[in-house]
Structures are given as C-alpha cells and as structure tokens.
Amino acid sequence: MKLNNEQNHSMRWGRNGADFGVPELESIGFDHFKKASTLTEHYHENCYEFVIIEKGRASWVVGEDIYETRTGEVFYTLPNEKHRGSFNVIEPCRLWWIILNMQQRDEDGRWLGLNRSEELSLLHLLQKVRRVTQPGTQVVRSLRRMKQTMEQGSNLPALNIRLALLEFLLSLTDLRERKELSPELIQSMDLILREMTIRPEWNPRLHELASIANVSPSYFHHIFQEHTGLTPKGYMEYIKISEAAKLLKDTEMSVTEIALRLGYSSSQHFATAFGRAIGQTPTQWRG
C-alpha cells in the first residue's frame, strides 16, 4: 500500500517477510483509517497485492474499472498493474494487505516452498480468481497467525508464515464460472452505462434498468455488479460524485446548484453522499 496522511491512522502495523526467512513476502500489514486518506495511482513491481477488508468499505480503480469492497472481501492486483483508490482516496476502514513478490525465491530456489509444478498449478488457479472475492473469515485468521508469528516468535517462523500464506491464497481460488451474457444483453448493458455517464442527474430505479435489459431486477442487479464491479446504485453514485468533484474544482457553481444539477433531492443529501465517497465535504474539496 502506498499511502499518505499518516495522521489519519489510528493503528498501523507492518512487517517485511525477508526478516523472517520469507523473501517472497515483500510486506504484510494492517491499517485502521479513521478518515479518508490519499491513495494515488501506483503499482508493485513483480508483485501481487491483496487487500482484505476487515471492517468497512473501500473502492478501487484499475484502468477504467471500478471495484467496491466491503467487510470480508478481498481485492487484488496483478504484478506491475497500476491501481488507485476511487477518487484517489481510501475510505475510513480497517484493512490488511499482502504484497507478494513473484520473482523472489528461498535458498533452495523455491517460491513459498513449492516445487515448480506446484507453483505453476497455484499460479494457474490465481489467474482465475475474480478481482473481488469473499472467501470468508478464515483469511483474517491466516493473517493474524502470520502477525502473531512475527511478533511473538516461533520455532519455525518461515514455515509457519509460508503455510499461512498458502492457506490464504488457496482460500481465494473460487473457480465458479461466470455465465456468458448474450450479445443482446451486452448491448443493453453498454447502452445503460453510456446513458449513466452522459446523464449524471439520472436516478433510475432497479426495475427500470432491468426492463431496458429485458431481464428480472434480481438478475440485472447480479450481472451488473459482475460486469462493472459495482451495484447499479453504487455505479450511478460514482458517476455523480465524479462529476461533482469536477464541477467543484472547475466552476463557480454553488453546492446547491451542483446538487440539483446532479439529481440530488437536497444539498444536504448531496453533501452526505460526497463526504461518504471522498471523506471531505464539498466545500473542503473545493478548497
């Protein structure tokens, strides 16, 4: 994690795996953000990064895609893949992170103690992992076990850390196949996304969107989230806040004018949504 605004942390812990005989583990850490903190675009050379939300929510941007994570979910990025917090901030939350170097090896030339065949099999499984997964509470137990080993010591620290890492990685390998969408449904989804982008004042109901796509509301909600990384409501909110952030910086429109232009029922409703997303009031953002 590449973070600024240290004063926003009420608790921070981090360690380097090389200090415990695990050079593959570039770092592991825990953060408790009391308020929004800056997280601009960055990448990790030759490293996977896994972020585990212990409590709260956080949103991420990879390329043009947005991903929202909540309590119990894991978000990851590939080696050398640029990513950032949504709106270049990370929301108040508690999270863990693991940065795992794919080039480092132990003294025997093994990665996490695996032979070459096992390593390739695990990497093949990881390539099928969804960007956001919900593997369950066992992942936090694995992380806490690594933390305990690093803080309190162990007869075999490298072995304990590697076993916990492997347990964590295997818990992510959800191989359920995504259903292929029909060309007609893809066309409808693209139309809806384009309409959301050019009409940030739009406040569509779920059943309206489902009707456009000619599917049930529950199915539309599911495929929309799988297609975009956000719920329909969350995606529309992201579009509104993105436009609001630009208007606050680039125009002299009042907060009330911006709120009404973007389809909010009141400036108070807008300020609440803006603060939830960015961690600042509209006035503070405008500077």
DRENDO-1510 file (C-alpha; in Angstrom, 1 decimal, always signed):
<recs>
REC; n; res; u; v; w
REC; 1; MET; +0.0; +0.0; +0.0 .
REC; 2; LYS; +1.3; +3.5; -0.9 .
REC; 3; LEU; -0.4; +5.9; +1.5 .
REC; 4; ASN; -0.1; +9.5; +2.7 .
REC; 5; ASN; -1.8; +11.4; +5.5 .
REC; 6; GLU; -0.2; +9.4; +8.4 .
REC; 7; GLN; -2.3; +11.3; +10.9 .
REC; 8; ASN; -5.4; +9.5; +9.6 .
REC; 9; HIS; -4.2; +6.2; +11.0 .
REC; 10; SER; -5.3; +5.2; +14.5 .
REC; 11; MET; -3.4; +2.0; +14.2 .
REC; 12; ARG; -0.8; +0.7; +11.7 .
REC; 13; TRP; +1.3; -2.4; +11.7 .
REC; 14; GLY; +3.6; -3.8; +9.0 .
REC; 15; ARG; +6.5; -6.2; +8.5 .
REC; 16; ASN; +8.8; -7.5; +5.8 .
REC; 17; GLY; +8.8; -11.2; +5.2 .
REC; 18; ALA; +12.5; -11.3; +4.4 .
REC; 19; ASP; +13.2; -10.6; +8.1 .
REC; 20; PHE; +11.7; -14.0; +8.9 .
REC; 21; GLY; +13.2; -16.0; +6.1 .
REC; 22; VAL; +10.3; -15.5; +3.6 .
REC; 23; PRO; +11.7; -13.1; +0.9 .
REC; 24; GLU; +8.7; -13.8; -1.3 .
REC; 25; LEU; +6.6; -11.8; +1.2 .
REC; 26; GLU; +7.6; -8.3; +0.4 .
REC; 27; SER; +5.3; -6.9; +3.1 .
REC; 28; ILE; +2.2; -7.6; +5.2 .
REC; 29; GLY; +0.4; -5.0; +7.2 .
REC; 30; PHE; -2.7; -3.7; +8.8 .
REC; 31; ASP; -4.2; -0.3; +8.7 .
REC; 32; HIS; -7.1; +1.4; +10.6 .
REC; 33; PHE; -8.1; +4.6; +8.8 .
REC; 34; LYS; -10.0; +7.0; +11.0 .
REC; 35; LYS; -10.9; +9.1; +8.0 .
REC; 36; ALA; -10.3; +9.2; +4.2 .
REC; 37; SER; -6.6; +9.1; +3.2 .
REC; 38; THR; -4.8; +9.8; -0.1 .
REC; 39; LEU; -4.2; +6.7; -2.3 .
REC; 40; THR; -3.0; +7.8; -5.7 .
REC; 41; GLU; -2.1; +5.6; -8.7 .
REC; 42; HIS; +0.8; +3.2; -8.1 .
REC; 43; TYR; +2.0; -0.3; -8.8 .
REC; 44; HIS; +4.1; -3.0; -7.3 .
REC; 45; GLU; +7.0; -4.3; -9.5 .
REC; 46; ASN; +6.7; -8.1; -9.9 .
REC; 47; CYS; +4.3; -8.3; -7.0 .
REC; 48; TYR; +0.7; -9.3; -6.5 .
REC; 49; GLU; -1.1; -7.1; -3.9 .
REC; 50; PHE; -4.0; -8.4; -1.9 .
REC; 51; VAL; -6.2; -6.1; +0.2 .
REC; 52; ILE; -8.5; -7.7; +2.8 .
REC; 53; ILE; -11.3; -5.5; +4.3 .
REC; 54; GLU; -11.7; -6.4; +7.9 .
REC; 55; LYS; -14.4; -3.8; +8.6 .
REC; 56; GLY; -15.9; -1.0; +6.5 .
REC; 57; ARG; -15.7; -0.4; +2.7 .
REC; 58; ALA; -13.1; +0.7; +0.2 .
REC; 59; SER; -13.3; +1.4; -3.6 .
REC; 60; TRP; -10.6; +0.9; -6.1 .
REC; 61; VAL; -9.9; +1.8; -9.7 .
REC; 62; VAL; -7.9; -0.4; -12.1 .
REC; 63; GLY; -7.7; +1.1; -15.6 .
REC; 64; GLU; -11.3; +2.2; -16.4 .
REC; 65; ASP; -12.9; -0.3; -14.0 .
REC; 66; ILE; -14.2; +0.4; -10.5 .
REC; 67; TYR; -14.4; -2.1; -7.7 .
REC; 68; GLU; -16.1; -1.8; -4.4 .
REC; 69; THR; -15.1; -4.0; -1.4 .
REC; 70; ARG; -16.8; -4.4; +1.9 .
REC; 71; THR; -16.2; -6.3; +5.1 .
REC; 72; GLY; -14.9; -9.8; +4.4 .
REC; 73; GLU; -14.0; -9.2; +0.8 .
REC; 74; VAL; -10.6; -9.3; -0.9 .
REC; 75; PHE; -9.3; -7.2; -3.8 .
REC; 76; TYR; -6.2; -7.9; -5.6 .
REC; 77; THR; -4.0; -6.5; -8.4 .
REC; 78; LEU; -1.5; -8.3; -10.7 .
REC; 79; PRO; +2.2; -7.6; -10.8 .
REC; 80; ASN; +3.0; -4.2; -12.3 .
REC; 81; GLU; -0.7; -3.3; -12.6 .
REC; 82; LYS; -1.5; +0.3; -11.9 .
REC; 83; HIS; -4.3; +1.0; -9.4 .
REC; 84; ARG; -5.5; +3.6; -7.0 .
REC; 85; GLY; -8.3; +4.4; -4.6 .
REC; 86; SER; -11.5; +5.7; -6.1 .
REC; 87; PHE; -11.2; +9.5; -6.3 .
REC; 88; ASN; -7.6; +8.9; -5.2 .
REC; 89; VAL; -8.6; +8.3; -1.6 .
REC; 90; ILE; -9.3; +5.3; +0.5 .
REC; 91; GLU; -12.4; +5.5; +2.8 .
REC; 92; PRO; -12.4; +5.1; +6.6 .
REC; 93; CYS; -12.0; +1.3; +7.2 .
REC; 94; ARG; -9.9; -1.4; +8.7 .
REC; 95; LEU; -7.9; -3.5; +6.2 .
REC; 96; TRP; -4.9; -5.9; +5.8 .
REC; 97; TRP; -2.6; -6.0; +2.9 .
REC; 98; ILE; -0.2; -8.6; +1.5 .
REC; 99; ILE; +2.4; -7.7; -1.2 .
REC; 100; LEU; +3.8; -11.0; -2.7 .
REC; 101; ASN; +6.9; -10.9; -4.9 .
REC; 102; MET; +6.7; -13.4; -7.8 .
REC; 103; GLN; +10.5; -13.2; -8.5 .
REC; 104; GLN; +11.9; -13.9; -5.1 .
REC; 105; ARG; +13.0; -17.4; -4.1 .
REC; 106; ASP; +14.2; -19.1; -0.9 .
REC; 107; GLU; +17.7; -20.5; -0.6 .
REC; 108; ASP; +16.6; -23.7; -2.5 .
REC; 109; GLY; +15.2; -21.7; -5.3 .
REC; 110; ARG; +11.6; -22.4; -4.4 .
REC; 111; TRP; +8.7; -20.0; -4.2 .
REC; 112; LEU; +6.8; -20.4; -0.9 .
REC; 113; GLY; +8.5; -23.8; -0.5 .
REC; 114; LEU; +6.7; -25.2; -3.6 .
REC; 115; ASN; +8.3; -27.2; -6.3 .
REC; 116; ARG; +8.0; -25.9; -9.8 .
REC; 117; SER; +4.9; -27.9; -10.7 .
REC; 118; GLU; +3.1; -26.9; -7.6 .
REC; 119; GLU; +4.0; -23.3; -8.1 .
REC; 120; LEU; +2.7; -23.3; -11.7 .
REC; 121; SER; -0.6; -25.0; -10.6 .
REC; 122; LEU; -1.2; -22.4; -7.9 .
REC; 123; LEU; -0.5; -19.5; -10.2 .
REC; 124; HIS; -2.9; -21.0; -12.8 .
REC; 125; LEU; -5.6; -21.1; -10.1 .
REC; 126; LEU; -4.8; -17.5; -9.1 .
REC; 127; GLN; -5.3; -16.3; -12.7 .
REC; 128; LYS; -8.9; -17.5; -12.4 .
REC; 129; VAL; -9.6; -15.6; -9.2 .
REC; 130; ARG; -12.1; -12.8; -9.5 .
REC; 131; ARG; -10.9; -9.2; -8.8 .
REC; 132; VAL; -13.1; -9.1; -5.7 .
REC; 133; THR; -13.8; -12.3; -3.8 .
REC; 134; GLN; -15.5; -13.1; -0.5 .
REC; 135; PRO; -13.5; -16.2; +0.8 .
REC; 136; GLY; -14.8; -16.0; +4.4 .
REC; 137; THR; -13.3; -15.2; +7.8 .
REC; 138; GLN; -10.6; -17.8; +7.5 .
REC; 139; VAL; -8.4; -15.4; +5.6 .
REC; 140; VAL; -8.2; -13.0; +8.6 .
REC; 141; ARG; -7.2; -15.9; +10.8 .
REC; 142; SER; -4.3; -16.7; +8.4 .
REC; 143; LEU; -3.2; -13.1; +8.6 .
REC; 144; ARG; -3.4; -12.9; +12.3 .
REC; 145; ARG; -1.4; -16.1; +12.6 .
REC; 146; MET; +1.3; -14.5; +10.5 .
REC; 147; LYS; +1.3; -11.4; +12.7 .
REC; 148; GLN; +1.5; -13.5; +15.8 .
REC; 149; THR; +4.4; -15.4; +14.4 .
REC; 150; MET; +6.3; -12.2; +13.6 .
REC; 151; GLU; +5.5; -10.5; +16.9 .
REC; 152; GLN; +5.8; -13.3; +19.4 .
REC; 153; GLY; +8.3; -15.6; +17.6 .
REC; 154; SER; +8.2; -19.3; +16.6 .
REC; 155; ASN; +10.5; -22.3; +16.4 .
REC; 156; LEU; +9.9; -22.4; +12.6 .
REC; 157; PRO; +8.8; -18.8; +11.6 .
REC; 158; ALA; +9.4; -19.2; +7.9 .
REC; 159; LEU; +7.4; -22.5; +7.7 .
REC; 160; ASN; +4.5; -21.0; +9.7 .
REC; 161; ILE; +4.4; -17.9; +7.6 .
REC; 162; ARG; +4.5; -19.9; +4.3 .
REC; 163; LEU; +1.8; -22.2; +5.5 .
REC; 164; ALA; -0.4; -19.3; +6.4 .
REC; 165; LEU; +0.3; -17.6; +3.1 .
REC; 166; LEU; -0.6; -20.8; +1.1 .
REC; 167; GLU; -3.8; -21.2; +3.2 .
REC; 168; PHE; -4.7; -17.6; +2.3 .
REC; 169; LEU; -4.0; -18.0; -1.4 .
REC; 170; LEU; -5.9; -21.3; -1.7 .
REC; 171; SER; -8.9; -19.7; +0.0 .
REC; 172; LEU; -9.2; -17.3; -2.9 .
REC; 173; THR; -9.3; -19.8; -5.6 .
REC; 174; ASP; -13.0; -19.7; -6.3 .
REC; 175; LEU; -13.4; -21.4; -9.7 .
REC; 176; ARG; -17.1; -20.8; -10.3 .
REC; 177; GLU; -17.5; -20.0; -13.9 .
REC; 178; ARG; -19.2; -16.7; -14.9 .
REC; 179; LYS; -22.2; -17.1; -17.2 .
REC; 180; GLU; -21.7; -15.9; -20.7 .
REC; 181; LEU; -24.0; -12.9; -21.5 .
REC; 182; SER; -26.0; -12.8; -24.7 .
REC; 183; PRO; -25.0; -10.2; -27.3 .
REC; 184; GLU; -28.4; -8.5; -26.8 .
REC; 185; LEU; -27.8; -8.3; -23.0 .
REC; 186; ILE; -24.3; -6.9; -23.5 .
REC; 187; GLN; -25.7; -4.3; -25.9 .
REC; 188; SER; -28.3; -3.3; -23.4 .
REC; 189; MET; -25.7; -3.1; -20.6 .
REC; 190; ASP; -23.5; -0.9; -22.7 .
REC; 191; LEU; -26.4; +1.4; -23.5 .
REC; 192; ILE; -27.3; +1.7; -19.8 .
REC; 193; LEU; -23.7; +2.5; -18.9 .
REC; 194; ARG; -23.4; +5.1; -21.6 .
REC; 195; GLU; -26.7; +6.7; -20.5 .
REC; 196; MET; -25.5; +6.8; -16.9 .
REC; 197; THR; -22.3; +8.5; -18.0 .
REC; 198; ILE; -23.9; +11.3; -20.1 .
REC; 199; ARG; -26.8; +11.8; -17.7 .
REC; 200; PRO; -25.3; +12.0; -14.2 .
REC; 201; GLU; -28.6; +13.6; -13.0 .
REC; 202; TRP; -30.5; +10.4; -13.8 .
REC; 203; ASN; -31.9; +8.4; -10.8 .
REC; 204; PRO; -33.2; +5.2; -12.4 .
REC; 205; ARG; -34.9; +2.5; -10.3 .
REC; 206; LEU; -33.7; -1.0; -10.5 .
REC; 207; HIS; -36.8; -2.2; -12.2 .
REC; 208; GLU; -36.4; +0.5; -14.9 .
REC; 209; LEU; -32.9; -0.7; -15.7 .
REC; 210; ALA; -34.0; -4.3; -15.7 .
REC; 211; SER; -36.8; -3.5; -18.1 .
REC; 212; ILE; -34.3; -1.9; -20.5 .
REC; 213; ALA; -32.3; -5.1; -20.4 .
REC; 214; ASN; -35.4; -7.3; -20.6 .
REC; 215; VAL; -34.4; -9.3; -17.5 .
REC; 216; SER; -35.7; -9.6; -13.9 .
REC; 217; PRO; -34.5; -7.0; -11.4 .
REC; 218; SER; -32.6; -9.5; -9.3 .
REC; 219; TYR; -30.8; -11.0; -12.3 .
REC; 220; PHE; -29.9; -7.5; -13.6 .
REC; 221; HIS; -28.5; -6.5; -10.2 .
REC; 222; HIS; -26.3; -9.6; -10.2 .
REC; 223; ILE; -25.0; -9.3; -13.8 .
REC; 224; PHE; -24.5; -5.5; -13.4 .
REC; 225; GLN; -22.3; -6.0; -10.4 .
REC; 226; GLU; -20.4; -8.7; -12.1 .
REC; 227; HIS; -19.9; -6.6; -15.2 .
REC; 228; THR; -18.9; -3.4; -13.5 .
REC; 229; GLY; -17.7; -4.3; -10.0 .
REC; 230; LEU; -20.4; -2.1; -8.5 .
REC; 231; THR; -24.1; -2.3; -7.9 .
REC; 232; PRO; -26.3; -0.2; -10.2 .
REC; 233; LYS; -26.9; +2.3; -7.3 .
REC; 234; GLY; -23.2; +2.3; -6.5 .
REC; 235; TYR; -22.2; +2.9; -10.1 .
REC; 236; MET; -24.6; +5.8; -10.5 .
REC; 237; GLU; -23.4; +7.3; -7.3 .
REC; 238; TYR; -19.8; +7.0; -8.6 .
REC; 239; ILE; -20.8; +8.9; -11.8 .
REC; 240; LYS; -22.5; +11.6; -9.8 .
REC; 241; ILE; -19.6; +12.1; -7.4 .
REC; 242; SER; -17.1; +12.1; -10.2 .
REC; 243; GLU; -19.0; +14.9; -12.0 .
REC; 244; ALA; -19.5; +16.8; -8.7 .
REC; 245; ALA; -15.7; +16.7; -8.0 .
REC; 246; LYS; -15.0; +18.2; -11.4 .
REC; 247; LEU; -17.7; +20.9; -11.1 .
REC; 248; LEU; -16.4; +21.9; -7.6 .
REC; 249; LYS; -12.9; +22.4; -9.0 .
REC; 250; ASP; -13.6; +23.8; -12.4 .
REC; 251; THR; -16.7; +26.0; -11.9 .
REC; 252; GLU; -18.1; +28.6; -9.5 .
REC; 253; MET; -21.4; +26.8; -9.2 .
REC; 254; SER; -22.7; +26.7; -5.6 .
REC; 255; VAL; -23.0; +23.4; -3.8 .
REC; 256; THR; -26.8; +23.7; -4.0 .
REC; 257; GLU; -26.7; +24.3; -7.8 .
REC; 258; ILE; -24.4; +21.2; -8.2 .
REC; 259; ALA; -26.6; +19.1; -6.0 .
REC; 260; LEU; -29.7; +20.0; -8.1 .
REC; 261; ARG; -27.9; +19.6; -11.4 .
REC; 262; LEU; -26.9; +16.0; -10.4 .
REC; 263; GLY; -30.3; +15.0; -9.3 .
REC; 264; TYR; -30.0; +15.1; -5.6 .
REC; 265; SER; -33.1; +15.9; -3.6 .
REC; 266; SER; -31.2; +18.5; -1.5 .
REC; 267; SER; -27.8; +19.9; -0.9 .
REC; 268; GLN; -27.6; +18.1; +2.4 .
REC; 269; HIS; -28.2; +14.7; +0.7 .
REC; 270; PHE; -25.5; +15.6; -1.8 .
REC; 271; ALA; -23.0; +16.7; +0.9 .
REC; 272; THR; -23.6; +13.4; +2.8 .
REC; 273; ALA; -23.1; +11.3; -0.3 .
REC; 274; PHE; -20.0; +13.3; -1.3 .
REC; 275; GLY; -18.5; +13.0; +2.2 .
REC; 276; ARG; -19.1; +9.3; +2.3 .
REC; 277; ALA; -17.3; +8.8; -1.0 .
REC; 278; ILE; -14.4; +11.2; -0.7 .
REC; 279; GLY; -14.1; +11.8; +3.1 .
REC; 280; GLN; -14.4; +15.6; +2.7 .
REC; 281; THR; -17.3; +18.0; +2.5 .
REC; 282; PRO; -17.9; +19.6; -0.9 .
REC; 283; THR; -16.5; +22.9; +0.5 .
REC; 284; GLN; -13.4; +21.2; +1.8 .
REC; 285; TRP; -12.8; +19.5; -1.6 .
REC; 286; ARG; -13.2; +22.8; -3.4 .
REC; 287; GLY; -10.5; +24.3; -1.1 .
</recs>
